[in-house]
Amino acid sequence: MASIPAHQYDNSQAVFDLLERQFILGEDVLVELTKAFLEEFKVGLENYNHPMAMIPTFVTAVPDGTETGTFLALDLGGTNLRVCEVVLNGDKTFNLVQQKYRVSETLKSGEATALFDYLADSVDAFLTTHATTDYTSPTERTSGTPLSDVHLGLTFSFPVEQTALGSGKILTWTKGFSAKNAIGNDVVKLLQDAFDRKHMHVKCVALVNDTVGALLSRAYQAGGCFAGAIFGTGTNGAYMEQVSKITKLAGNPAAAKGGLMAINTEWGAFNNSRSHLPTTPFDNAIDRLSINPKFQAFEKFISGMYLGEIVRNVMVSLVDATPKPLLFGGKSTLGLNKHYGIDTSFMSATEEAWIGEEASPDAFVLPSLSVEFKRKELTAPVIKKLDNIRAVIAKFLGFKLEDVSLNDAAVTRWICSLVARRAALLSGVAVATVLIQTEQATLKGAQKPARGLNQKLGVGVDGSLVEHYPNFGKILRESLVLLVGEEVEQRVDIGLAKDGSGVGAALCALMALKQGSV
């Protein structure tokens, strides 16, 4: 279990006040973070090997919804890999058939060849049993039969240094992956070699990050889009940048063409030094015990992989508080004690139990958390909400219902709200930075932006937090209002990129064929 600072106190309310100060972000903090974000964008566009990698993707156009074709997509970025057949209908709609395959911990940490062989086997299994694409498995092939290539786009949700639309060197693993002998190698070649070893007539023609995929998918479905963002297990952003600002491309033929190019920011690595991020002891514990200490700092503040563990760390500190426990009467469970024993599904369920039918999450005012609640002093709606949270705690963490008091329920919901609100506000900082960088907004609305004065600003988003976590998008927009002004915020059209990683990879494969790079 993580080493968490237990609270020693004379006044229990002081403990709750301290926690609130550690997690609440004022406008001044958000502004300084945005300035630091903009500076890291600038450095990353000028230099290779910067933590905020600002990777040129060689995607130089966005779809408009008229594209057509049938393509295969392979999506690797977390616990599961996904193989899809995507049919682009040319009217902003698509049809998709998919199958998920679990990636074991052994494959995540073993040899790269074993991982990519498994990817190839999964593609073969999918094409054989699910797809309509004309494909013959090596096990069924008659020698001499001429076969046309099945074109595949790869969504690879890890940092790469992309050198063309269809090639990119793996920079590092994230999200629990650490496969050996992969870093520094071309991910497309690793996959293609696996296809070739198995004599499959599949050709990987395009490489796309899941965030660029979200941008492309949303553009196809909405008829235009300038940025994409992932707020889920991990976090990242992509946007269309003026090639003239990507000065590290000097000498590359792409630089001479000018125009726009999608940049994969890799903003999860923002402020790895933590010189600006509002770090708490709980964040330090997360980082110290992670598989990548001192890396992906921003991601550890806002992504679904870590939020539940931050909540758990805070809860354990209150269980262990002295001279008197401030949560669960000092009792614990295996779920609460286990490293990463809480995830965002627990947080979402807790928040949903509190919000209930109300339009506002804080429609009811609770007494001070340091005062023991008495049922007769609370209204019936508040009691119902707290009892719902008690049931969530019992279900997810394995407590007996009678061991969870009304106070325990209120404190738990308060902790979840603190951690999630901080994450949503910080997510807004990242989106505001893209708006300012692309000259479609100015910091604090100090002056009129240079571009996009009267147009909708399309942002394609994907990920469990932005799609499912109560009020995450609403709080993100609060951050935008503070940082770029209400006028710009109202023009930001944040829309779900339906199947961004699948449709985006298919669109990239189409681009590769159109460019003649296959």
C-alpha positions as CSV (number, residue, x, y, z in Angstrom):
1,M,0.0,0.0,0.0
2,A,1.2,3.5,-0.7
3,S,2.8,5.5,2.1
4,I,0.2,8.2,2.7
5,P,0.6,11.0,5.2
6,A,-1.9,10.4,8.0
7,H,-3.3,13.6,9.6
8,Q,-2.5,14.6,13.2
9,Y,-4.9,17.2,14.4
10,D,-6.4,19.1,17.2
11,N,-9.3,20.5,15.2
12,S,-10.9,18.0,12.7
13,Q,-12.3,20.8,10.6
14,A,-8.8,22.1,10.0
15,V,-8.0,18.8,8.3
16,F,-10.9,19.2,5.8
17,D,-9.9,22.8,5.3
18,L,-6.3,21.8,4.5
19,L,-7.4,19.2,2.0
20,E,-9.7,21.7,0.3
21,R,-6.9,24.2,0.0
22,Q,-4.6,21.6,-1.5
23,F,-7.1,20.7,-4.3
24,I,-9.0,23.9,-5.0
25,L,-7.5,25.9,-8.0
26,G,-7.9,29.6,-8.1
27,E,-8.1,31.7,-11.3
28,D,-4.5,32.9,-10.8
29,V,-3.2,29.3,-10.7
30,L,-5.1,28.4,-13.9
31,V,-3.7,31.5,-15.7
32,E,-0.1,30.7,-14.7
33,L,-0.6,27.1,-15.8
34,T,-1.9,28.2,-19.2
35,K,1.2,30.5,-19.7
36,A,3.5,27.6,-18.8
37,F,1.5,25.3,-21.2
38,L,1.9,27.9,-24.1
39,E,5.7,28.1,-23.4
40,E,6.0,24.3,-23.6
41,F,4.0,24.2,-26.8
42,K,6.5,26.8,-28.3
43,V,9.6,24.8,-27.1
44,G,8.1,21.5,-28.4
45,L,7.4,23.0,-31.9
46,E,11.0,24.2,-32.1
47,N,12.8,21.2,-30.7
48,Y,12.8,17.4,-30.9
49,N,13.3,15.4,-27.7
50,H,11.2,17.7,-25.6
51,P,8.9,16.1,-23.0
52,M,5.9,17.9,-24.5
53,A,6.8,16.3,-27.8
54,M,4.5,18.3,-30.2
55,I,4.8,15.6,-32.8
56,P,4.2,16.4,-36.5
57,T,1.8,13.8,-37.8
58,F,1.9,14.6,-41.5
59,V,-1.8,14.7,-41.5
60,T,-2.3,17.9,-43.6
61,A,-6.1,18.1,-44.1
62,V,-9.3,17.3,-42.2
63,P,-12.2,15.4,-43.6
64,D,-15.4,17.1,-44.6
65,G,-17.8,14.1,-44.4
66,T,-17.8,13.2,-48.1
67,E,-15.1,10.5,-47.9
68,T,-15.9,6.9,-48.9
69,G,-14.3,3.5,-48.7
70,T,-13.9,0.4,-46.6
71,F,-10.8,0.1,-44.4
72,L,-9.5,-1.9,-41.5
73,A,-8.4,-0.3,-38.2
74,L,-6.3,-1.7,-35.4
75,D,-6.5,0.3,-32.1
76,L,-4.0,-0.4,-29.4
77,G,-4.0,1.9,-26.4
78,G,-5.0,0.2,-23.2
79,T,-6.2,-3.0,-21.6
80,N,-7.9,-4.1,-24.8
81,L,-6.9,-4.0,-28.5
82,R,-9.6,-3.5,-31.0
83,V,-9.9,-4.5,-34.6
84,C,-12.5,-2.7,-36.7
85,E,-13.8,-2.8,-40.2
86,V,-15.0,0.8,-41.1
87,V,-17.2,1.6,-44.0
88,L,-17.2,5.4,-44.8
89,N,-20.5,6.2,-46.5
90,G,-19.7,9.7,-47.7
91,D,-22.6,11.4,-46.0
92,K,-20.9,12.0,-42.6
93,T,-22.0,8.5,-41.5
94,F,-20.2,5.2,-41.2
95,N,-20.8,1.6,-40.4
96,L,-18.5,-0.3,-38.1
97,V,-17.9,-3.9,-37.1
98,Q,-15.5,-4.5,-34.3
99,Q,-14.0,-7.1,-31.9
100,K,-12.0,-6.5,-28.8
101,Y,-9.1,-8.7,-27.7
102,R,-7.6,-8.5,-24.2
103,V,-3.9,-7.7,-23.9
104,S,-2.4,-9.7,-21.0
105,E,0.1,-8.2,-18.5
106,T,2.6,-10.7,-19.8
107,L,2.3,-9.3,-23.3
108,K,2.4,-5.7,-22.1
109,S,5.8,-6.4,-20.4
110,G,7.3,-9.1,-22.6
111,E,9.1,-9.0,-25.9
112,A,7.8,-6.7,-28.5
113,T,7.7,-9.5,-31.1
114,A,5.3,-11.5,-28.9
115,L,3.1,-8.4,-28.5
116,F,3.0,-7.6,-32.3
117,D,2.5,-11.3,-33.2
118,Y,-0.5,-11.3,-31.0
119,L,-1.8,-8.1,-32.8
120,A,-1.4,-9.9,-36.1
121,D,-3.1,-13.0,-34.8
122,S,-6.0,-10.9,-33.6
123,V,-6.3,-9.2,-37.0
124,D,-6.3,-12.6,-38.7
125,A,-9.0,-13.9,-36.4
126,F,-11.2,-10.8,-36.9
127,L,-10.9,-10.9,-40.7
128,T,-11.7,-14.6,-40.7
129,T,-14.8,-14.4,-38.5
130,H,-16.2,-10.9,-38.5
131,A,-15.3,-8.8,-41.5
132,T,-16.8,-8.5,-45.0
133,T,-13.5,-7.6,-46.5
134,D,-12.1,-10.1,-49.1
135,Y,-9.5,-11.9,-47.1
136,T,-8.1,-15.4,-46.9
137,S,-6.3,-16.6,-43.8
138,P,-2.8,-18.2,-44.3
139,T,-4.2,-21.4,-42.9
140,E,-6.8,-21.6,-45.7
141,R,-4.8,-20.3,-48.6
142,T,-4.1,-22.2,-51.8
143,S,-0.6,-21.7,-53.1
144,G,-0.4,-19.4,-56.1
145,T,-3.7,-17.7,-55.4
146,P,-3.3,-13.9,-56.2
147,L,-4.5,-11.8,-53.3
148,S,-5.0,-8.1,-53.0
149,D,-3.8,-6.3,-49.9
150,V,-6.2,-5.4,-47.1
151,H,-5.3,-1.8,-46.1
152,L,-5.1,-1.1,-42.4
153,G,-4.7,2.1,-40.4
154,L,-3.1,1.7,-37.0
155,T,-4.2,3.8,-34.0
156,F,-1.3,3.7,-31.6
157,S,-2.0,5.6,-28.4
158,F,1.6,6.0,-27.2
159,P,4.2,8.6,-27.9
160,V,5.9,8.2,-31.3
161,E,8.2,10.4,-33.4
162,Q,6.3,10.3,-36.7
163,T,8.4,10.7,-39.8
164,A,5.6,10.1,-42.4
165,L,2.0,9.3,-42.5
166,G,2.9,5.6,-42.4
167,S,5.9,5.4,-40.1
168,G,6.9,6.5,-36.6
169,K,9.5,5.6,-34.0
170,I,8.2,4.6,-30.5
171,L,9.5,7.1,-28.0
172,T,8.2,5.6,-24.8
173,W,5.5,3.4,-23.3
174,T,2.7,4.7,-21.1
175,K,-0.5,3.3,-19.6
176,G,1.1,0.2,-18.0
177,F,2.9,-1.0,-21.1
178,S,6.7,-1.8,-21.1
179,A,7.3,-4.3,-23.9
180,K,11.0,-4.8,-24.5
181,N,12.9,-3.9,-27.6
182,A,10.2,-1.7,-29.0
183,I,11.4,1.8,-28.0
184,G,13.3,3.4,-30.9
185,N,11.8,1.2,-33.5
186,D,9.2,2.0,-36.2
187,V,5.9,0.8,-34.9
188,V,4.5,0.3,-38.4
189,K,7.4,-1.9,-39.4
190,L,7.0,-3.9,-36.2
191,L,3.4,-4.6,-37.1
192,Q,4.1,-5.2,-40.8
193,D,6.9,-7.6,-39.9
194,A,4.4,-9.6,-37.8
195,F,1.9,-9.7,-40.7
196,D,4.7,-10.8,-43.0
197,R,6.0,-13.5,-40.6
198,K,2.5,-15.0,-40.7
199,H,2.1,-14.5,-44.5
200,M,-1.0,-12.3,-44.2
201,H,-2.0,-10.1,-47.1
202,V,-2.6,-7.1,-44.8
203,K,-0.7,-3.9,-45.3
204,C,-0.4,-1.2,-42.6
205,V,-0.5,2.0,-44.6
206,A,-1.1,4.7,-41.9
207,L,-0.2,5.5,-38.3
208,V,-2.4,7.7,-36.2
209,N,-2.6,8.6,-32.6
210,D,-6.0,8.2,-30.9
211,T,-6.2,11.9,-30.3
212,V,-5.6,12.8,-34.0
213,G,-8.1,10.0,-34.6
214,A,-10.7,11.9,-32.5
215,L,-10.0,15.1,-34.4
216,L,-10.4,13.3,-37.8
217,S,-13.5,11.4,-36.7
218,R,-15.3,14.4,-35.4
219,A,-14.4,16.4,-38.5
220,Y,-15.9,13.6,-40.7
221,Q,-19.1,13.5,-38.7
222,A,-19.5,17.3,-38.2
223,G,-18.1,18.6,-41.5
224,G,-15.1,20.2,-39.8
225,C,-13.0,20.3,-36.6
226,F,-9.7,21.9,-35.6
227,A,-8.7,19.9,-32.4
228,G,-9.2,16.6,-30.7
229,A,-8.7,15.6,-27.1
230,I,-8.8,12.5,-25.0
231,F,-10.0,12.5,-21.4
232,G,-10.1,8.9,-20.4
233,T,-7.7,6.3,-19.1
234,G,-5.0,8.7,-20.3
235,T,-5.1,12.2,-21.7
236,N,-3.7,13.9,-24.8
237,G,-4.6,16.6,-27.3
238,A,-4.1,17.2,-31.0
239,Y,-4.8,20.3,-33.2
240,M,-4.2,21.7,-36.6
241,E,-1.1,24.0,-36.5
242,Q,0.3,26.3,-39.1
243,V,3.3,24.5,-40.6
244,S,5.3,27.8,-40.5
245,K,5.2,27.5,-36.7
246,I,6.6,24.0,-36.6
247,T,10.1,25.2,-37.0
248,K,11.8,21.9,-36.2
249,L,10.5,20.7,-39.5
250,A,12.9,23.0,-41.3
251,G,14.5,21.1,-44.2
252,N,11.6,18.6,-44.4
253,P,9.7,18.7,-47.7
254,A,6.5,19.1,-45.7
255,A,7.8,22.4,-44.4
256,A,8.1,23.8,-47.9
257,K,4.4,22.9,-48.7
258,G,3.2,25.2,-45.9
259,G,-0.5,25.0,-44.9
260,L,-1.7,23.1,-41.8
261,M,-0.6,19.9,-40.1
262,A,-2.0,18.0,-37.2
263,I,0.2,18.1,-34.1
264,N,0.0,15.4,-31.6
265,T,0.9,17.4,-28.5
266,E,1.5,14.6,-26.0
267,W,0.3,17.0,-23.3
268,G,0.2,14.3,-20.7
269,A,3.9,15.2,-20.2
270,F,3.3,18.8,-19.4
271,N,5.4,20.2,-16.6
272,N,7.2,16.9,-15.7
273,S,9.3,19.1,-13.3
274,R,6.1,20.0,-11.5
275,S,7.2,23.5,-11.1
276,H,3.7,24.8,-11.9
277,L,1.3,21.9,-11.3
278,P,-0.4,22.2,-7.9
279,T,1.1,19.1,-6.4
280,T,-0.2,17.5,-3.1
281,P,1.4,14.8,-1.0
282,F,-1.1,12.4,-2.6
283,D,0.1,13.3,-6.1
284,N,3.7,12.6,-4.9
285,A,2.7,9.2,-3.7
286,I,1.0,8.4,-7.0
287,D,4.1,9.4,-8.9
288,R,6.7,7.7,-6.7
289,L,4.9,4.3,-6.9
290,S,4.1,4.6,-10.7
291,I,5.9,2.7,-13.4
292,N,7.2,6.0,-14.8
293,P,8.1,8.3,-11.9
294,K,8.8,11.9,-13.0
295,F,7.1,11.4,-16.4
296,Q,3.6,12.1,-17.7
297,A,3.0,14.5,-14.8
298,F,-0.1,16.2,-16.2
299,E,-1.7,12.9,-17.0
300,K,-1.3,11.8,-13.4
301,F,-3.4,14.8,-12.3
302,I,-6.3,14.4,-14.8
303,S,-6.6,10.9,-16.3
304,G,-9.0,8.2,-15.3
305,M,-6.1,5.8,-14.6
306,Y,-5.0,7.8,-11.6
307,L,-8.0,9.8,-10.2
308,G,-9.4,6.8,-8.3
309,E,-6.0,6.2,-6.7
310,I,-5.8,9.8,-5.6
311,V,-9.2,9.5,-4.0
312,R,-8.1,6.3,-2.3
313,N,-5.0,7.9,-1.0
314,V,-7.0,10.8,0.6
315,M,-9.5,8.4,2.1
316,V,-6.8,6.2,3.6
317,S,-5.2,9.3,5.2
318,L,-8.5,10.1,6.9
319,V,-9.0,6.5,8.1
320,D,-5.5,6.7,9.6
321,A,-5.9,10.2,11.1
322,T,-5.1,10.7,14.8
323,P,-6.1,11.1,17.6
324,K,-9.4,10.0,16.1
325,P,-10.1,8.5,12.6
326,L,-12.1,10.9,10.3
327,L,-13.5,8.2,8.1
328,F,-15.2,4.8,8.6
329,G,-14.3,4.9,12.3
330,G,-10.8,3.8,11.4
331,K,-12.0,0.6,9.6
332,S,-10.8,-0.4,6.2
333,T,-11.3,-3.2,3.6
334,L,-9.2,-5.0,1.1
335,G,-10.7,-2.8,-1.6
336,L,-9.6,0.4,0.2
337,N,-6.2,-1.0,1.1
338,K,-5.4,-2.3,-2.3
339,H,-3.1,-0.2,-4.6
340,Y,-5.4,1.1,-7.3
341,G,-8.3,-0.5,-5.5
342,I,-10.6,2.4,-6.5
343,D,-11.2,3.6,-10.1
344,T,-13.3,6.3,-11.7
345,S,-16.4,4.1,-11.9
346,F,-16.6,4.4,-8.1
347,M,-16.2,8.1,-8.3
348,S,-18.9,8.4,-11.0
349,A,-21.3,6.2,-9.0
350,T,-20.7,8.3,-5.9
351,E,-21.3,11.6,-7.8
352,E,-24.4,10.2,-9.5
353,A,-25.8,9.1,-6.2
354,W,-25.4,12.6,-4.9
355,I,-26.7,14.5,-7.9
356,G,-29.8,12.3,-8.3
357,E,-32.6,14.1,-10.1
358,E,-31.2,17.6,-9.3
359,A,-29.9,19.9,-12.1
360,S,-27.1,21.1,-9.8
361,P,-24.7,18.8,-8.0
362,D,-24.8,20.9,-4.9
363,A,-28.5,21.7,-4.6
364,F,-28.5,20.7,-0.9
365,V,-26.2,22.2,1.7
366,L,-24.7,19.9,4.2
367,P,-23.6,20.7,7.7
368,S,-19.9,20.9,8.5
369,L,-18.1,17.6,7.7
370,S,-16.4,17.7,11.1
371,V,-19.8,17.5,12.9
372,E,-21.5,14.2,13.3
373,F,-24.7,14.2,11.3
374,K,-28.0,13.4,12.9
375,R,-30.8,12.0,10.7
376,K,-33.4,14.1,12.4
377,E,-31.5,17.3,11.6
378,L,-31.2,16.5,7.8
379,T,-33.9,16.8,5.2
380,A,-35.4,13.6,3.6
381,P,-33.8,14.3,0.2
382,V,-30.3,14.7,1.7
383,I,-30.7,11.5,3.8
384,K,-31.8,9.7,0.6
385,K,-28.7,10.9,-1.3
386,L,-26.4,10.0,1.5
387,D,-27.9,6.6,1.9
388,N,-27.5,6.0,-1.8
389,I,-23.8,6.9,-1.4
390,R,-23.5,4.5,1.5
391,A,-24.8,1.7,-0.7
392,V,-22.2,2.6,-3.4
393,I,-19.4,2.5,-0.8
394,A,-20.6,-0.9,0.5
395,K,-20.9,-2.3,-3.1
396,F,-17.5,-1.0,-4.4
397,L,-15.3,-1.2,-1.3
398,G,-16.7,-4.2,0.5
399,F,-17.9,-2.4,3.7
400,K,-20.9,-3.6,5.7
401,L,-23.6,-1.0,5.2
402,E,-23.9,-0.5,9.0
403,D,-20.2,0.4,9.1
404,V,-20.7,3.4,6.7
405,S,-22.2,6.4,8.4
406,L,-23.9,9.4,6.8
407,N,-20.7,11.4,7.6
408,D,-18.7,8.8,5.8
409,A,-20.9,9.1,2.8
410,A,-20.7,12.9,2.7
411,V,-16.9,12.9,3.2
412,T,-16.4,10.3,0.4
413,R,-18.5,12.3,-2.0
414,W,-16.7,15.5,-1.1
415,I,-13.3,13.9,-1.8
416,C,-14.4,12.5,-5.2
417,S,-15.8,16.0,-6.1
418,L,-12.5,17.7,-5.1
419,V,-10.4,15.4,-7.2
420,A,-12.6,15.3,-10.2
421,R,-13.2,19.1,-10.2
422,R,-9.4,19.7,-10.2
423,A,-9.0,17.3,-13.1
424,A,-11.8,19.0,-15.1
425,L,-10.4,22.5,-14.5
426,L,-6.9,21.4,-15.5
427,S,-8.4,19.8,-18.6
428,G,-9.8,23.2,-19.5
429,V,-6.3,24.7,-19.2
430,A,-5.2,22.3,-22.0
431,V,-8.1,23.2,-24.3
432,A,-7.7,26.9,-23.6
433,T,-4.0,26.6,-24.5
434,V,-4.9,25.1,-28.0
435,L,-7.4,28.0,-28.6
436,I,-4.8,30.6,-27.7
437,Q,-2.0,28.9,-29.7
438,T,-4.1,28.8,-32.8
439,E,-5.0,32.5,-32.4
440,Q,-8.7,31.8,-31.9
441,A,-8.6,33.2,-28.4
442,T,-6.4,35.3,-26.2
443,L,-5.6,34.7,-22.5
444,K,-8.4,36.1,-20.3
445,G,-10.0,37.6,-23.5
446,A,-7.6,40.5,-23.2
447,Q,-8.0,41.3,-26.9
448,K,-9.9,40.1,-30.0
449,P,-8.4,36.8,-31.4
450,A,-6.8,37.0,-34.8
451,R,-8.9,34.2,-36.3
452,G,-12.2,32.5,-36.0
453,L,-14.2,35.5,-34.8
454,N,-17.6,34.4,-35.9
455,Q,-17.2,30.6,-36.4
456,K,-17.8,27.6,-34.3
457,L,-14.6,26.1,-32.9
458,G,-14.9,22.3,-33.2
459,V,-13.2,20.1,-30.7
460,G,-13.7,16.3,-31.0
461,V,-13.4,14.6,-27.6
462,D,-13.3,11.0,-26.5
463,G,-12.8,9.1,-23.3
464,S,-14.7,7.9,-20.3
465,L,-14.3,11.1,-18.2
466,V,-15.7,13.5,-20.7
467,E,-18.4,11.1,-21.9
468,H,-19.6,9.6,-18.6
469,Y,-18.3,11.5,-15.5
470,P,-21.1,13.8,-14.1
471,N,-20.4,17.5,-14.8
472,F,-16.9,17.0,-16.1
473,G,-17.6,18.9,-19.3
474,K,-19.5,21.6,-17.5
475,I,-16.5,22.3,-15.1
476,L,-14.1,22.1,-18.1
477,R,-16.1,24.9,-19.6
478,E,-15.9,26.9,-16.4
479,S,-12.2,26.8,-16.8
480,L,-12.5,28.1,-20.4
481,V,-14.7,31.0,-19.3
482,L,-12.0,32.1,-16.9
483,L,-9.1,31.6,-19.3
484,V,-10.5,32.8,-22.7
485,G,-13.7,34.6,-21.9
486,E,-17.3,33.7,-22.2
487,E,-17.6,34.9,-25.8
488,V,-15.0,32.4,-27.1
489,E,-16.2,29.6,-24.7
490,Q,-19.7,29.8,-26.2
491,R,-18.3,29.3,-29.7
492,V,-16.4,26.2,-28.7
493,D,-18.3,23.2,-30.0
494,I,-17.2,20.2,-28.0
495,G,-18.6,17.1,-29.5
496,L,-18.0,13.4,-29.0
497,A,-15.8,11.8,-31.6
498,K,-17.8,8.6,-32.1
499,D,-15.3,5.8,-32.4
500,G,-12.4,8.2,-32.9
501,S,-9.7,5.6,-32.9
502,G,-11.4,3.4,-35.4
503,V,-12.8,5.9,-37.8
504,G,-9.8,8.1,-37.5
505,A,-7.4,5.3,-38.5
506,A,-9.7,4.4,-41.5
507,L,-9.6,8.1,-42.6
508,C,-5.8,8.1,-42.3
509,A,-5.6,5.0,-44.4
510,L,-7.7,6.7,-47.0
511,M,-5.4,9.8,-46.9
512,A,-2.3,7.6,-47.4
513,L,-3.9,6.0,-50.5
514,K,-4.8,9.4,-51.9
515,Q,-1.3,10.8,-51.3
516,G,0.1,7.8,-53.1
517,S,2.4,6.9,-50.1
518,V,1.4,3.2,-50.3
